[in-house]
Amino acid sequence: MSSRQPTLDEVAERAGVSRGTVSRVINNHPHVSKKARQAVQTAIDELGYVPSGAARSLATQKRGAVVLAISSDDPALFTNRFFAEVIAGVNAVIEETDLELLLVMAATERGRDRLARILQSRGADGVMLLALRENDPLAKVAEGGGIPVVYGGRPLERAPQYYVDADNRGGARQAVEYLISTGRQAIGTITGPLDMHVGVSRYLGFREAVVLAGLSDHRVVHSDFSEAGGAAAMERLLDEHPDLDAVFVASDAMAAAALRVLHDRGRAVPRDIAVVGFNDVVTAQHTHPALTTVRQPIEALGREMTRMLLRLTNNETPTPLILPTELVIRDSA
């Protein structure tokens, strides 16, 4: 037997199908008939064809890699449960393919230059963007790459064509409505960054709930989603609004820090002040008391971003997706 590697055309001829059909079978494209798939697989076995990564790229004009670009340069990123769960969701889908996942930290000019080089060299088939801020230059770099782009969460200034997001506004509103239903009247909030769509959406959900109930919306401290920021914001809320009887906190990390501050200040939770967070990361179950929070499907966000990008790379046209949220009632409210 010759040691020469059979060509893609030879496999197509043996199977009695087009070259494109062979390419789709090699790349596990879902829209291939069972009969054609079996014919291609038989031809591959008979000819001893080995569909290597290079062969896949030649067959499809693809590079076999996708990028997850995160607009952050925080070294603590991977200890942040939100990002860890998103990445787990992305990786779960990537593992079902032959693609490589490239992770790029791109909050700085150096990080954005790195992404630009990857795109200019055609080193990736698509890009997913996460944690963008208002007018983030990362979006321009990605959109200029000439390959599909999917956003995890919407940018503040516009709605892109392809994105996956959670119902942040509705989830926040539900959380505050719950606090109101338990008799709380002096409700405050610790917001996320207001140069991010997610931060603004959760703040607006808070305002809608309290204003519609005829309550004050002035008990507000803006923060940054971090534990340190949450602790500082809780201290300030207590100092500025000693009548506070409940607080909606825009992330679980900040809420966990707020619980510690309340304990240190001698405020019983939930007797004196009820606390509700947002995200339902795994640590929310282990705070003292256990955190009432809004669950967003974080890992599903990563999975659906990746599935949307794969559909785009296969020349399909997906629609934007908003994932539902759910209030999880525990002991803090």
C-alpha positions in Angstrom: 0.0 0.0 0.0 1.3 3.5 -0.9 2.2 5.7 2.0 0.9 8.8 0.1 -1.9 10.6 2.0 -5.1 10.4 -0.1 -6.5 13.8 -1.1 -9.9 15.2 -0.1 -11.0 15.0 -3.8 -10.2 11.2 -3.8 -12.3 10.7 -0.7 -15.2 12.7 -2.3 -14.9 10.6 -5.5 -14.9 7.3 -3.6 -17.9 8.4 -1.4 -19.8 9.8 -4.4 -20.3 13.1 -2.8 -19.0 16.7 -3.2 -15.8 17.9 -1.6 -17.9 20.3 0.5 -19.8 17.4 1.9 -16.6 15.7 2.9 -15.4 18.9 4.6 -18.7 19.1 6.6 -18.4 15.5 7.7 -14.8 16.0 8.8 -15.8 19.0 10.8 -18.8 17.4 12.3 -21.3 19.8 10.7 -24.8 18.9 11.8 -26.5 19.4 8.4 -25.3 16.3 6.7 -27.5 13.3 5.9 -26.9 10.0 7.6 -26.4 8.3 4.2 -23.8 10.9 3.1 -22.0 10.7 6.5 -21.8 6.9 6.3 -20.5 7.1 2.7 -17.7 9.5 3.6 -16.7 7.6 6.7 -16.5 4.4 4.6 -14.3 6.1 2.0 -12.1 7.5 4.7 -11.6 4.0 6.2 -11.0 2.4 2.8 -8.5 5.0 1.7 -6.8 5.4 5.0 -7.4 9.1 5.0 -6.3 10.9 8.2 -8.3 14.2 8.6 -5.6 16.1 10.5 -6.0 19.6 11.8 -4.1 20.9 8.8 -6.3 18.9 6.4 -9.4 20.4 8.1 -8.1 23.9 7.6 -7.3 23.2 3.9 -10.7 21.7 3.5 -12.7 24.5 5.0 -10.4 27.5 4.9 -10.6 27.6 8.7 -7.8 27.9 11.2 -9.4 25.6 13.8 -9.3 28.1 16.7 -11.5 30.6 18.3 -10.7 33.5 20.7 -12.3 34.4 24.0 -11.1 38.0 24.6 -11.8 39.5 28.0 -11.6 43.2 28.6 -9.8 42.8 31.9 -6.1 42.7 33.0 -6.9 41.8 36.7 -4.6 39.0 37.8 -7.4 37.8 40.1 -9.7 37.2 37.1 -9.4 33.4 37.4 -10.5 33.5 41.1 -13.6 35.4 40.1 -16.4 32.7 40.1 -18.3 34.5 37.4 -15.5 34.4 34.9 -14.5 30.9 35.9 -18.0 29.6 35.2 -18.2 31.4 31.9 -14.9 29.9 30.8 -16.1 26.5 31.9 -19.2 26.9 29.7 -17.1 27.9 26.7 -14.7 25.1 27.2 -17.5 22.5 27.5 -18.7 23.3 24.0 -15.1 23.6 22.6 -14.3 20.1 23.9 -17.0 18.7 21.6 -15.2 20.0 18.6 -11.6 19.9 17.2 -11.1 23.6 17.8 -8.5 25.3 20.0 -9.5 28.0 22.5 -7.3 31.0 22.7 -7.8 33.2 25.8 -6.7 36.8 25.5 -6.7 39.4 28.3 -7.3 42.5 26.4 -8.0 45.5 28.6 -4.7 47.2 27.8 -3.3 48.4 24.6 -0.8 45.6 24.7 -3.6 43.0 25.0 -5.5 44.6 22.2 -2.4 44.5 20.0 -2.0 40.8 20.7 -5.6 40.2 19.6 -5.1 42.3 16.5 -2.0 40.3 15.5 -4.0 37.0 15.9 -6.7 38.4 13.7 -4.4 39.9 11.1 -2.6 36.6 10.8 -5.9 34.9 10.3 -5.1 32.8 13.4 -8.7 32.4 14.5 -12.1 31.7 13.0 -14.1 33.8 15.4 -14.0 35.9 18.5 -16.1 36.1 21.7 -15.9 39.3 23.7 -16.6 39.5 27.4 -16.8 42.3 30.1 -16.7 45.3 27.7 -17.0 48.8 29.0 -18.5 51.9 27.4 -16.8 52.6 24.0 -14.4 49.8 24.7 -11.7 49.9 21.9 -11.6 46.1 22.1 -14.9 46.0 20.2 -13.3 47.9 17.3 -10.3 45.6 17.2 -12.5 42.5 17.0 -15.0 43.9 14.5 -12.1 44.9 12.2 -10.8 41.4 12.0 -13.1 40.3 9.3 -14.3 37.2 11.2 -17.5 36.5 13.2 -17.8 38.2 16.6 -20.2 37.3 19.4 -20.6 39.4 22.5 -21.1 38.0 26.0 -23.3 40.8 27.4 -24.2 43.8 25.3 -22.0 46.9 25.0 -23.5 49.9 26.8 -23.6 52.2 23.7 -25.3 49.8 21.2 -26.8 46.4 20.6 -24.5 44.4 18.3 -25.8 41.9 15.8 -24.8 38.8 17.7 -24.8 38.6 21.5 -25.9 36.4 24.5 -27.0 38.2 27.7 -29.0 37.6 30.8 -32.1 39.4 31.9 -30.2 41.7 34.2 -32.8 44.4 34.5 -35.7 42.0 35.1 -33.8 40.0 37.6 -32.8 43.1 39.6 -36.4 44.3 39.5 -37.7 41.0 40.8 -35.1 41.0 43.7 -36.2 44.5 44.9 -39.9 43.6 44.5 -39.3 40.7 46.7 -37.7 42.9 49.4 -40.7 45.2 49.1 -43.1 42.3 49.5 -41.4 41.4 52.8 -42.2 44.9 54.2 -38.9 46.6 53.6 -39.2 50.3 52.9 -35.7 51.9 53.2 -34.1 49.9 50.4 -30.6 50.8 49.0 -28.4 49.4 46.3 -24.7 48.9 45.6 -24.4 49.1 41.8 -21.9 47.6 39.5 -19.8 49.9 37.1 -22.1 52.3 35.2 -19.9 52.2 32.2 -21.0 48.6 31.6 -24.4 47.5 30.3 -24.8 45.0 33.0 -24.2 47.6 35.7 -26.7 50.0 34.3 -29.3 47.3 33.7 -29.2 46.1 37.3 -29.4 49.7 38.6 -32.4 50.5 36.4 -34.1 47.3 37.6 -33.7 48.6 41.2 -35.0 52.0 40.4 -38.0 50.7 38.5 -39.1 48.6 41.5 -38.7 51.2 44.2 -40.2 54.1 42.2 -43.3 52.0 41.2 -43.7 51.2 44.8 -43.6 54.9 45.8 -40.3 54.5 47.7 -37.1 56.5 47.6 -34.4 55.6 45.0 -31.7 57.8 46.6 -30.0 55.2 48.7 -27.4 54.4 46.1 -23.6 53.8 46.1 -21.8 52.9 42.9 -19.1 50.3 42.9 -17.1 47.9 40.7 -18.3 44.3 41.3 -15.2 43.5 43.5 -15.3 42.4 47.1 -13.2 45.4 48.2 -15.6 47.7 46.4 -18.6 46.0 47.9 -17.2 46.4 51.5 -16.4 50.1 50.9 -19.9 50.7 49.4 -21.6 49.0 52.3 -19.8 51.1 54.8 -20.8 54.3 53.0 -24.4 53.2 52.7 -24.6 52.6 56.5 -23.0 56.0 57.2 -25.2 58.0 54.8 -28.4 56.1 55.4 -28.7 54.8 59.0 -32.3 54.0 58.4 -31.4 51.4 55.8 -33.4 48.1 56.2 -32.5 46.3 52.9 -29.9 46.4 50.2 -29.8 45.0 46.7 -26.2 44.3 45.7 -25.4 44.0 42.0 -23.0 41.0 42.4 -22.5 38.1 44.9 -18.9 39.1 45.4 -19.9 42.5 46.6 -22.8 41.1 48.6 -20.5 38.6 50.5 -18.3 41.6 51.5 -21.4 43.6 52.5 -22.5 40.8 54.8 -19.1 40.9 56.6 -19.4 44.6 57.0 -22.9 44.3 58.5 -21.6 41.7 60.9 -18.7 43.9 62.0 -21.1 46.9 62.4 -23.4 44.9 64.6 -26.3 44.8 62.1 -28.2 41.4 62.1 -29.1 40.0 58.7 -31.9 39.8 57.8 -33.5 41.1 61.0 -32.0 44.6 60.8 -31.0 44.7 57.1 -32.0 42.2 54.4 -29.4 41.5 51.6 -30.0 40.2 48.1 -27.1 39.6 45.6 -26.9 38.8 41.9 -25.3 35.8 40.0 -25.7 32.9 42.4 -22.1 31.7 42.2 -21.3 28.7 44.3 -20.0 30.8 47.2 -23.5 32.3 47.7 -24.6 29.2 49.4 -21.7 29.4 51.9 -21.9 33.0 53.2 -23.2 33.7 56.7 -26.1 33.8 56.4 -26.6 32.0 53.1 -27.2 34.6 50.4 -30.6 35.3 48.8 -29.6 36.1 45.2 -30.7 36.3 41.6 -29.5 33.3 39.6 -28.3 33.9 36.1 -27.2 30.9 34.1 -23.5 31.8 34.0 -22.1 28.6 32.6 -24.9 28.6 30.0 -23.9 32.1 29.0 -20.5 30.7 28.0 -22.0 27.7 26.3 -24.5 29.7 24.3 -21.9 32.3 23.2 -19.7 29.5 21.9 -22.6 27.8 20.1 -23.6 31.0 18.5 -20.1 31.6 17.3 -19.9 28.1 15.8 -23.1 28.6 14.0 -21.7 31.8 12.5 -18.5 30.1 11.4 -20.7 27.6 9.6 -22.4 30.4 7.7 -25.6 30.2 9.7 -27.5 33.3 11.0 -28.4 33.0 14.7 -30.5 35.5 16.6 -29.5 37.3 19.8 -30.3 35.5 23.0 -31.4 36.7 26.4 -31.2 34.1 29.1 -33.7 34.1 32.0 -32.9 34.8 35.6 -34.4 33.4 38.8 -34.7 34.6 42.3 -33.2 32.1 44.8 -34.4 32.7 48.4 -32.0 31.7 51.2 -31.4 33.2 54.6 -30.2 36.7 54.0 -33.6 38.1 53.0 
